[in-house]
Amino acid sequence: MLVEKLIATARSRLVTIIDDAPLIEAAKLLRAGTDLVVVCGPEGLLAGVITKTDVVDQISHCLGASCTTKASLIMTRDVVACQPGD
């Protein structure tokens, strides 16, 4: 199956935040049933992703301010992307 056949469904489920959003915003989105939050830079392009595992890892080191940590500081930056023809 080609990615182009999945694009409509994927876009309808896409959840994004900006890279300087606080971690708590990503956590709220993940709590609502989302499995992955795409983090976008100022120009709206993919900068990384945040998963529930990333949030739990950050909170496990909590010193009382983990919720205000910027998304860009904990996101996974090395993301594999695909094109419609893949």
Gaussian input, Z-matrix of N, CA and C with variables (Angstrom, degrees):
# hf/3-21g

backbone

0 1
 N
 C     1     B1
 C     2     B2     1     A1
 N     3     B3     2     A2     1     D1
 C     4     B4     3     A3     2     D2
 C     5     B5     4     A4     3     D3
 N     6     B6     5     A5     4     D4
 C     7     B7     6     A6     5     D5
 C     8     B8     7     A7     6     D6
 N     9     B9     8     A8     7     D7
 C    10    B10     9     A9     8     D8
 C    11    B11    10    A10     9     D9
 N    12    B12    11    A11    10    D10
 C    13    B13    12    A12    11    D11
 C    14    B14    13    A13    12    D12
 N    15    B15    14    A14    13    D13
 C    16    B16    15    A15    14    D14
 C    17    B17    16    A16    15    D15
 N    18    B18    17    A17    16    D16
 C    19    B19    18    A18    17    D17
 C    20    B20    19    A19    18    D18
 N    21    B21    20    A20    19    D19
 C    22    B22    21    A21    20    D20
 C    23    B23    22    A22    21    D21
 N    24    B24    23    A23    22    D22
 C    25    B25    24    A24    23    D23
 C    26    B26    25    A25    24    D24
 N    27    B27    26    A26    25    D25
 C    28    B28    27    A27    26    D26
 C    29    B29    28    A28    27    D27
 N    30    B30    29    A29    28    D28
 C    31    B31    30    A30    29    D29
 C    32    B32    31    A31    30    D30
 N    33    B33    32    A32    31    D31
 C    34    B34    33    A33    32    D32
 C    35    B35    34    A34    33    D33
 N    36    B36    35    A35    34    D34
 C    37    B37    36    A36    35    D35
 C    38    B38    37    A37    36    D36
 N    39    B39    38    A38    37    D37
 C    40    B40    39    A39    38    D38
 C    41    B41    40    A40    39    D39
 N    42    B42    41    A41    40    D40
 C    43    B43    42    A42    41    D41
 C    44    B44    43    A43    42    D42
 N    45    B45    44    A44    43    D43
 C    46    B46    45    A45    44    D44
 C    47    B47    46    A46    45    D45
 N    48    B48    47    A47    46    D46
 C    49    B49    48    A48    47    D47
 C    50    B50    49    A49    48    D48
 N    51    B51    50    A50    49    D49
 C    52    B52    51    A51    50    D50
 C    53    B53    52    A52    51    D51
 N    54    B54    53    A53    52    D52
 C    55    B55    54    A54    53    D53
 C    56    B56    55    A55    54    D54
 N    57    B57    56    A56    55    D55
 C    58    B58    57    A57    56    D56
 C    59    B59    58    A58    57    D57
 N    60    B60    59    A59    58    D58
 C    61    B61    60    A60    59    D59
 C    62    B62    61    A61    60    D60
 N    63    B63    62    A62    61    D61
 C    64    B64    63    A63    62    D62
 C    65    B65    64    A64    63    D63
 N    66    B66    65    A65    64    D64
 C    67    B67    66    A66    65    D65
 C    68    B68    67    A67    66    D66
 N    69    B69    68    A68    67    D67
 C    70    B70    69    A69    68    D68
 C    71    B71    70    A70    69    D69
 N    72    B72    71    A71    70    D70
 C    73    B73    72    A72    71    D71
 C    74    B74    73    A73    72    D72
 N    75    B75    74    A74    73    D73
 C    76    B76    75    A75    74    D74
 C    77    B77    76    A76    75    D75
 N    78    B78    77    A77    76    D76
 C    79    B79    78    A78    77    D77
 C    80    B80    79    A79    78    D78
 N    81    B81    80    A80    79    D79
 C    82    B82    81    A81    80    D80
 C    83    B83    82    A82    81    D81
 N    84    B84    83    A83    82    D82
 C    85    B85    84    A84    83    D83
 C    86    B86    85    A85    84    D84
 N    87    B87    86    A86    85    D85
 C    88    B88    87    A87    86    D86
 C    89    B89    88    A88    87    D87
 N    90    B90    89    A89    88    D88
 C    91    B91    90    A90    89    D89
 C    92    B92    91    A91    90    D90
 N    93    B93    92    A92    91    D91
 C    94    B94    93    A93    92    D92
 C    95    B95    94    A94    93    D93
 N    96    B96    95    A95    94    D94
 C    97    B97    96    A96    95    D95
 C    98    B98    97    A97    96    D96
 N    99    B99    98    A98    97    D97
 C   100   B100    99    A99    98    D98
 C   101   B101   100   A100    99    D99
 N   102   B102   101   A101   100   D100
 C   103   B103   102   A102   101   D101
 C   104   B104   103   A103   102   D102
 N   105   B105   104   A104   103   D103
 C   106   B106   105   A105   104   D104
 C   107   B107   106   A106   105   D105
 N   108   B108   107   A107   106   D106
 C   109   B109   108   A108   107   D107
 C   110   B110   109   A109   108   D108
 N   111   B111   110   A110   109   D109
 C   112   B112   111   A111   110   D110
 C   113   B113   112   A112   111   D111
 N   114   B114   113   A113   112   D112
 C   115   B115   114   A114   113   D113
 C   116   B116   115   A115   114   D114
 N   117   B117   116   A116   115   D115
 C   118   B118   117   A117   116   D116
 C   119   B119   118   A118   117   D117
 N   120   B120   119   A119   118   D118
 C   121   B121   120   A120   119   D119
 C   122   B122   121   A121   120   D120
 N   123   B123   122   A122   121   D121
 C   124   B124   123   A123   122   D122
 C   125   B125   124   A124   123   D123
 N   126   B126   125   A125   124   D124
 C   127   B127   126   A126   125   D125
 C   128   B128   127   A127   126   D126
 N   129   B129   128   A128   127   D127
 C   130   B130   129   A129   128   D128
 C   131   B131   130   A130   129   D129
 N   132   B132   131   A131   130   D130
 C   133   B133   132   A132   131   D131
 C   134   B134   133   A133   132   D132
 N   135   B135   134   A134   133   D133
 C   136   B136   135   A135   134   D134
 C   137   B137   136   A136   135   D135
 N   138   B138   137   A137   136   D136
 C   139   B139   138   A138   137   D137
 C   140   B140   139   A139   138   D138
 N   141   B141   140   A140   139   D139
 C   142   B142   141   A141   140   D140
 C   143   B143   142   A142   141   D141
 N   144   B144   143   A143   142   D142
 C   145   B145   144   A144   143   D143
 C   146   B146   145   A145   144   D144
 N   147   B147   146   A146   145   D145
 C   148   B148   147   A147   146   D146
 C   149   B149   148   A148   147   D147
 N   150   B150   149   A149   148   D148
 C   151   B151   150   A150   149   D149
 C   152   B152   151   A151   150   D150
 N   153   B153   152   A152   151   D151
 C   154   B154   153   A153   152   D152
 C   155   B155   154   A154   153   D153
 N   156   B156   155   A155   154   D154
 C   157   B157   156   A156   155   D155
 C   158   B158   157   A157   156   D156
 N   159   B159   158   A158   157   D157
 C   160   B160   159   A159   158   D158
 C   161   B161   160   A160   159   D159
 N   162   B162   161   A161   160   D160
 C   163   B163   162   A162   161   D161
 C   164   B164   163   A163   162   D162
 N   165   B165   164   A164   163   D163
 C   166   B166   165   A165   164   D164
 C   167   B167   166   A166   165   D165
 N   168   B168   167   A167   166   D166
 C   169   B169   168   A168   167   D167
 C   170   B170   169   A169   168   D168
 N   171   B171   170   A170   169   D169
 C   172   B172   171   A171   170   D170
 C   173   B173   172   A172   171   D171
 N   174   B174   173   A173   172   D172
 C   175   B175   174   A174   173   D173
 C   176   B176   175   A175   174   D174
 N   177   B177   176   A176   175   D175
 C   178   B178   177   A177   176   D176
 C   179   B179   178   A178   177   D177
 N   180   B180   179   A179   178   D178
 C   181   B181   180   A180   179   D179
 C   182   B182   181   A181   180   D180
 N   183   B183   182   A182   181   D181
 C   184   B184   183   A183   182   D182
 C   185   B185   184   A184   183   D183
 N   186   B186   185   A185   184   D184
 C   187   B187   186   A186   185   D185
 C   188   B188   187   A187   186   D186
 N   189   B189   188   A188   187   D187
 C   190   B190   189   A189   188   D188
 C   191   B191   190   A190   189   D189
 N   192   B192   191   A191   190   D190
 C   193   B193   192   A192   191   D191
 C   194   B194   193   A193   192   D192
 N   195   B195   194   A194   193   D193
 C   196   B196   195   A195   194   D194
 C   197   B197   196   A196   195   D195
 N   198   B198   197   A197   196   D196
 C   199   B199   198   A198   197   D197
 C   200   B200   199   A199   198   D198
 N   201   B201   200   A200   199   D199
 C   202   B202   201   A201   200   D200
 C   203   B203   202   A202   201   D201
 N   204   B204   203   A203   202   D202
 C   205   B205   204   A204   203   D203
 C   206   B206   205   A205   204   D204
 N   207   B207   206   A206   205   D205
 C   208   B208   207   A207   206   D206
 C   209   B209   208   A208   207   D207
 N   210   B210   209   A209   208   D208
 C   211   B211   210   A210   209   D209
 C   212   B212   211   A211   210   D210
 N   213   B213   212   A212   211   D211
 C   214   B214   213   A213   212   D212
 C   215   B215   214   A214   213   D213
 N   216   B216   215   A215   214   D214
 C   217   B217   216   A216   215   D215
 C   218   B218   217   A217   216   D216
 N   219   B219   218   A218   217   D217
 C   220   B220   219   A219   218   D218
 C   221   B221   220   A220   219   D219
 N   222   B222   221   A221   220   D220
 C   223   B223   222   A222   221   D221
 C   224   B224   223   A223   222   D222
 N   225   B225   224   A224   223   D223
 C   226   B226   225   A225   224   D224
 C   227   B227   226   A226   225   D225
 N   228   B228   227   A227   226   D226
 C   229   B229   228   A228   227   D227
 C   230   B230   229   A229   228   D228
 N   231   B231   230   A230   229   D229
 C   232   B232   231   A231   230   D230
 C   233   B233   232   A232   231   D231
 N   234   B234   233   A233   232   D232
 C   235   B235   234   A234   233   D233
 C   236   B236   235   A235   234   D234
 N   237   B237   236   A236   235   D235
 C   238   B238   237   A237   236   D236
 C   239   B239   238   A238   237   D237
 N   240   B240   239   A239   238   D238
 C   241   B241   240   A240   239   D239
 C   242   B242   241   A241   240   D240
 N   243   B243   242   A242   241   D241
 C   244   B244   243   A243   242   D242
 C   245   B245   244   A244   243   D243
 N   246   B246   245   A245   244   D244
 C   247   B247   246   A246   245   D245
 C   248   B248   247   A247   246   D246
 N   249   B249   248   A248   247   D247
 C   250   B250   249   A249   248   D248
 C   251   B251   250   A250   249   D249
 N   252   B252   251   A251   250   D250
 C   253   B253   252   A252   251   D251
 C   254   B254   253   A253   252   D252
 N   255   B255   254   A254   253   D253
 C   256   B256   255   A255   254   D254
 C   257   B257   256   A256   255   D255

   B1=1.4436
   B2=1.5285
   B3=1.3109
   B4=1.4535
   B5=1.5296
   B6=1.3096
   B7=1.4595
   B8=1.5253
   B9=1.3284
   B10=1.4662
   B11=1.5270
   B12=1.3197
   B13=1.4592
   B14=1.5336
   B15=1.3229
   B16=1.4596
   B17=1.5308
   B18=1.3173
   B19=1.4617
   B20=1.5282
   B21=1.3031
   B22=1.4680
   B23=1.5243
   B24=1.3144
   B25=1.4598
   B26=1.5161
   B27=1.3141
   B28=1.4650
   B29=1.5261
   B30=1.3079
   B31=1.4706
   B32=1.5199
   B33=1.3128
   B34=1.4665
   B35=1.5280
   B36=1.3177
   B37=1.4639
   B38=1.5250
   B39=1.3336
   B40=1.4507
   B41=1.5276
   B42=1.3178
   B43=1.4597
   B44=1.5226
   B45=1.3335
   B46=1.4597
   B47=1.5199
   B48=1.3241
   B49=1.4566
   B50=1.5254
   B51=1.3260
   B52=1.4613
   B53=1.5242
   B54=1.3132
   B55=1.4595
   B56=1.5243
   B57=1.3255
   B58=1.4620
   B59=1.5251
   B60=1.3341
   B61=1.4652
   B62=1.5269
   B63=1.3340
   B64=1.4626
   B65=1.5351
   B66=1.3066
   B67=1.4624
   B68=1.5253
   B69=1.3064
   B70=1.4589
   B71=1.5335
   B72=1.3357
   B73=1.4662
   B74=1.5307
   B75=1.3130
   B76=1.4676
   B77=1.5247
   B78=1.3256
   B79=1.4721
   B80=1.5222
   B81=1.3278
   B82=1.4701
   B83=1.5214
   B84=1.3244
   B85=1.4596
   B86=1.5251
   B87=1.3139
   B88=1.4641
   B89=1.5254
   B90=1.2945
   B91=1.4662
   B92=1.5202
   B93=1.3191
   B94=1.4646
   B95=1.5261
   B96=1.3331
   B97=1.4549
   B98=1.5150
   B99=1.3079
   B100=1.4597
   B101=1.5211
   B102=1.3218
   B103=1.4621
   B104=1.5221
   B105=1.3336
   B106=1.4491
   B107=1.5246
   B108=1.3200
   B109=1.4638
   B110=1.5209
   B111=1.3157
   B112=1.4580
   B113=1.5273
   B114=1.3175
   B115=1.4613
   B116=1.5260
   B117=1.3399
   B118=1.4599
   B119=1.5188
   B120=1.3215
   B121=1.4494
   B122=1.5189
   B123=1.3347
   B124=1.4609
   B125=1.5312
   B126=1.3084
   B127=1.4634
   B128=1.5283
   B129=1.3325
   B130=1.4593
   B131=1.5114
   B132=1.3201
   B133=1.4662
   B134=1.5242
   B135=1.3141
   B136=1.4583
   B137=1.5201
   B138=1.3252
   B139=1.4654
   B140=1.5244
   B141=1.3424
   B142=1.4525
   B143=1.5134
   B144=1.3256
   B145=1.4641
   B146=1.5275
   B147=1.3191
   B148=1.4638
   B149=1.5208
   B150=1.3247
   B151=1.4601
   B152=1.5238
   B153=1.3242
   B154=1.4641
   B155=1.5266
   B156=1.3170
   B157=1.4648
   B158=1.5238
   B159=1.3243
   B160=1.4610
   B161=1.5271
   B162=1.3301
   B163=1.4711
   B164=1.5253
   B165=1.3183
   B166=1.4673
   B167=1.5236
   B168=1.3270
   B169=1.4564
   B170=1.5197
   B171=1.3123
   B172=1.4651
   B173=1.5310
   B174=1.3144
   B175=1.4597
   B176=1.5247
   B177=1.3182
   B178=1.4657
   B179=1.5207
   B180=1.3229
   B181=1.4590
   B182=1.5287
   B183=1.3127
   B184=1.4634
   B185=1.5230
   B186=1.3139
   B187=1.4559
   B188=1.5259
   B189=1.3200
   B190=1.4472
   B191=1.5113
   B192=1.3177
   B193=1.4613
   B194=1.5300
   B195=1.3213
   B196=1.4643
   B197=1.5149
   B198=1.3069
   B199=1.4607
   B200=1.5169
   B201=1.3139
   B202=1.4588
   B203=1.5253
   B204=1.3170
   B205=1.4612
   B206=1.5189
   B207=1.3093
   B208=1.4657
   B209=1.5243
   B210=1.3132
   B211=1.4619
   B212=1.5279
   B213=1.3175
   B214=1.4661
   B215=1.5198
   B216=1.3242
   B217=1.4600
   B218=1.5224
   B219=1.3265
   B220=1.4682
   B221=1.5245
   B222=1.3161
   B223=1.4672
   B224=1.5303
   B225=1.2974
   B226=1.4591
   B227=1.5203
   B228=1.3240
   B229=1.4671
   B230=1.5286
   B231=1.2905
   B232=1.4646
   B233=1.5335
   B234=1.3211
   B235=1.4569
   B236=1.5155
   B237=1.3208
   B238=1.4679
   B239=1.5238
   B240=1.3053
   B241=1.4674
   B242=1.5203
   B243=1.3212
   B244=1.4559
   B245=1.5302
   B246=1.2966
   B247=1.4617
   B248=1.5233
   B249=1.3408
   B250=1.4614
   B251=1.5200
   B252=1.3072
   B253=1.4646
   B254=1.5188
   B255=1.3219
   B256=1.4715
   B257=1.5245
   A1=108.98
   A2=115.37
   A3=120.92
   A4=110.84
   A5=115.54
   A6=122.20
   A7=110.97
   A8=117.58
   A9=120.38
   A10=112.40
   A11=117.62
   A12=120.72
   A13=112.18
   A14=116.55
   A15=121.42
   A16=113.35
   A17=117.20
   A18=120.97
   A19=112.68
   A20=119.15
   A21=120.88
   A22=111.27
   A23=116.77
   A24=120.61
   A25=110.94
   A26=116.83
   A27=121.07
   A28=111.09
   A29=118.08
   A30=121.53
   A31=111.36
   A32=117.39
   A33=119.62
   A34=111.75
   A35=116.98
   A36=121.72
   A37=113.20
   A38=116.85
   A39=122.32
   A40=111.19
   A41=115.51
   A42=122.23
   A43=107.38
   A44=116.51
   A45=120.36
   A46=111.68
   A47=115.08
   A48=122.91
   A49=107.27
   A50=115.86
   A51=119.23
   A52=109.44
   A53=116.71
   A54=121.10
   A55=114.73
   A56=118.62
   A57=118.50
   A58=112.54
   A59=116.88
   A60=120.81
   A61=109.35
   A62=117.22
   A63=119.13
   A64=111.21
   A65=115.69
   A66=122.02
   A67=112.29
   A68=117.18
   A69=120.27
   A70=111.78
   A71=117.48
   A72=120.45
   A73=110.47
   A74=117.13
   A75=120.54
   A76=109.86
   A77=116.88
   A78=120.85
   A79=111.23
   A80=117.55
   A81=121.19
   A82=111.22
   A83=116.28
   A84=119.88
   A85=111.22
   A86=116.93
   A87=121.02
   A88=110.88
   A89=117.11
   A90=121.38
   A91=111.48
   A92=116.65
   A93=122.30
   A94=112.98
   A95=118.18
   A96=121.31
   A97=114.80
   A98=116.51
   A99=120.46
   A100=109.00
   A101=117.31
   A102=121.14
   A103=113.13
   A104=116.56
   A105=121.19
   A106=108.90
   A107=115.93
   A108=121.23
   A109=107.56
   A110=116.22
   A111=121.76
   A112=107.72
   A113=115.60
   A114=121.88
   A115=107.68
   A116=115.78
   A117=121.44
   A118=110.42
   A119=115.52
   A120=121.78
   A121=110.35
   A122=117.06
   A123=121.37
   A124=114.33
   A125=117.10
   A126=120.48
   A127=112.78
   A128=116.74
   A129=121.71
   A130=114.96
   A131=117.76
   A132=121.60
   A133=111.16
   A134=115.93
   A135=122.45
   A136=111.30
   A137=115.34
   A138=120.70
   A139=110.43
   A140=116.70
   A141=121.27
   A142=110.73
   A143=115.91
   A144=121.67
   A145=109.16
   A146=115.33
   A147=121.84
   A148=107.70
   A149=115.46
   A150=122.13
   A151=109.30
   A152=115.91
   A153=120.41
   A154=110.62
   A155=116.59
   A156=121.30
   A157=110.78
   A158=117.80
   A159=121.48
   A160=111.04
   A161=116.35
   A162=120.80
   A163=110.37
   A164=117.09
   A165=120.77
   A166=110.37
   A167=117.27
   A168=120.88
   A169=111.06
   A170=117.40
   A171=120.86
   A172=111.18
   A173=116.46
   A174=120.19
   A175=111.18
   A176=117.67
   A177=119.79
   A178=112.20
   A179=116.66
   A180=121.89
   A181=110.96
   A182=115.99
   A183=122.61
   A184=112.90
   A185=113.42
   A186=121.08
   A187=108.82
   A188=116.22
   A189=121.09
   A190=115.24
   A191=118.69
   A192=120.07
   A193=112.48
   A194=118.45
   A195=120.64
   A196=112.75
   A197=117.84
   A198=120.68
   A199=112.38
   A200=117.70
   A201=120.66
   A202=112.16
   A203=117.56
   A204=121.48
   A205=108.82
   A206=117.65
   A207=121.19
   A208=110.35
   A209=115.62
   A210=122.07
   A211=111.52
   A212=116.46
   A213=120.22
   A214=112.96
   A215=117.70
   A216=120.32
   A217=113.65
   A218=117.64
   A219=118.90
   A220=113.46
   A221=117.85
   A222=119.90
   A223=111.73
   A224=114.74
   A225=121.30
   A226=106.81
   A227=115.98
   A228=120.50
   A229=113.08
   A230=116.43
   A231=121.28
   A232=108.81
   A233=116.45
   A234=122.72
   A235=109.42
   A236=115.84
   A237=121.35
   A238=107.41
   A239=116.36
   A240=121.52
   A241=109.52
   A242=115.69
   A243=120.50
   A244=109.38
   A245=115.55
   A246=123.98
   A247=109.19
   A248=118.43
   A249=121.03
   A250=114.86
   A251=117.79
   A252=120.69
   A253=115.00
   A254=116.80
   A255=120.40
   A256=111.39
   D1=139.09
   D2=178.96
   D3=-89.60
   D4=150.47
   D5=178.71
   D6=-57.17
   D7=-35.81
   D8=-177.33
   D9=-58.29
   D10=-24.85
   D11=178.44
   D12=-78.73
   D13=-15.66
   D14=-178.91
   D15=-102.76
   D16=-8.02
   D17=-171.58
   D18=-58.71
   D19=-45.84
   D20=-177.20
   D21=-59.45
   D22=-46.17
   D23=179.07
   D24=-66.77
   D25=-42.86
   D26=-179.92
   D27=-61.81
   D28=-43.51
   D29=179.69
   D30=-64.48
   D31=-36.38
   D32=-179.54
   D33=-69.48
   D34=-20.69
   D35=-179.58
   D36=-104.42
   D37=-1.34
   D38=-177.09
   D39=-67.33
   D40=129.76
   D41=178.18
   D42=-124.40
   D43=126.31
   D44=-177.39
   D45=-129.54
   D46=155.34
   D47=170.26
   D48=-139.54
   D49=163.07
   D50=176.94
   D51=-84.39
   D52=156.47
   D53=-172.18
   D54=-65.77
   D55=-20.97
   D56=178.34
   D57=-99.33
   D58=11.45
   D59=175.11
   D60=-67.60
   D61=146.28
   D62=177.64
   D63=-69.10
   D64=150.71
   D65=-179.55
   D66=-53.12
   D67=-34.99
   D68=-178.07
   D69=-59.63
   D70=-29.99
   D71=177.50
   D72=-66.50
   D73=-42.27
   D74=176.58
   D75=-64.61
   D76=-41.57
   D77=-179.94
   D78=-61.11
   D79=-40.86
   D80=178.42
   D81=-62.34
   D82=-41.57
   D83=179.20
   D84=-67.34
   D85=-39.68
   D86=179.22
   D87=-68.56
   D88=-34.35
   D89=178.54
   D90=-65.17
   D91=-30.54
   D92=-177.61
   D93=-75.87
   D94=6.06
   D95=176.61
   D96=107.49
   D97=-2.43
   D98=177.03
   D99=-76.77
   D100=142.11
   D101=-179.87
   D102=-95.85
   D103=-19.30
   D104=-173.59
   D105=-151.80
   D106=132.94
   D107=175.46
   D108=-111.46
   D109=126.10
   D110=177.74
   D111=-86.69
   D112=129.00
   D113=179.78
   D114=-100.43
   D115=126.66
   D116=-178.09
   D117=-111.87
   D118=142.26
   D119=175.63
   D120=-76.46
   D121=-179.57
   D122=-177.09
   D123=-58.19
   D124=-27.70
   D125=-179.97
   D126=-88.42
   D127=3.84
   D128=177.66
   D129=84.93
   D130=7.01
   D131=-179.59
   D132=-93.10
   D133=154.87
   D134=178.48
   D135=-54.84
   D136=126.06
   D137=176.33
   D138=-114.06
   D139=-25.73
   D140=-179.05
   D141=172.63
   D142=-171.72
   D143=177.92
   D144=-137.44
   D145=154.74
   D146=174.91
   D147=-127.05
   D148=132.85
   D149=177.15
   D150=-115.22
   D151=172.04
   D152=176.31
   D153=-59.03
   D154=-36.75
   D155=178.74
   D156=-61.01
   D157=-40.68
   D158=178.17
   D159=-61.95
   D160=-42.33
   D161=-179.61
   D162=-66.46
   D163=-46.47
   D164=179.89
   D165=-61.81
   D166=-41.97
   D167=178.51
   D168=-60.05
   D169=-44.45
   D170=-179.99
   D171=-64.83
   D172=-44.23
   D173=-177.90
   D174=-68.82
   D175=-28.43
   D176=178.93
   D177=-66.35
   D178=-16.51
   D179=176.52
   D180=-105.25
   D181=17.12
   D182=-171.44
   D183=-59.92
   D184=131.82
   D185=173.51
   D186=-118.74
   D187=21.66
   D188=177.78
   D189=100.90
   D190=-6.76
   D191=-178.23
   D192=-130.11
   D193=16.35
   D194=-177.99
   D195=-62.40
   D196=-28.60
   D197=-178.99
   D198=-68.82
   D199=-21.69
   D200=-179.41
   D201=-97.17
   D202=-1.61
   D203=175.40
   D204=-60.40
   D205=137.77
   D206=179.12
   D207=-70.88
   D208=143.46
   D209=179.21
   D210=-54.29
   D211=-37.65
   D212=-176.75
   D213=-64.02
   D214=-20.46
   D215=-178.54
   D216=-82.26
   D217=-19.20
   D218=-179.70
   D219=-118.28
   D220=-7.96
   D221=-176.64
   D222=-66.64
   D223=155.41
   D224=172.18
   D225=-83.23
   D226=121.35
   D227=-176.15
   D228=-91.76
   D229=-28.37
   D230=-176.69
   D231=-84.96
   D232=84.79
   D233=-174.29
   D234=-107.90
   D235=133.54
   D236=175.42
   D237=-89.44
   D238=124.23
   D239=-179.76
   D240=-114.26
   D241=159.60
   D242=178.41
   D243=-130.73
   D244=164.41
   D245=-179.01
   D246=-109.39
   D247=161.25
   D248=-179.00
   D249=-53.40
   D250=-31.73
   D251=-178.41
   D252=-83.27
   D253=-4.93
   D254=-179.08
   D255=-76.34

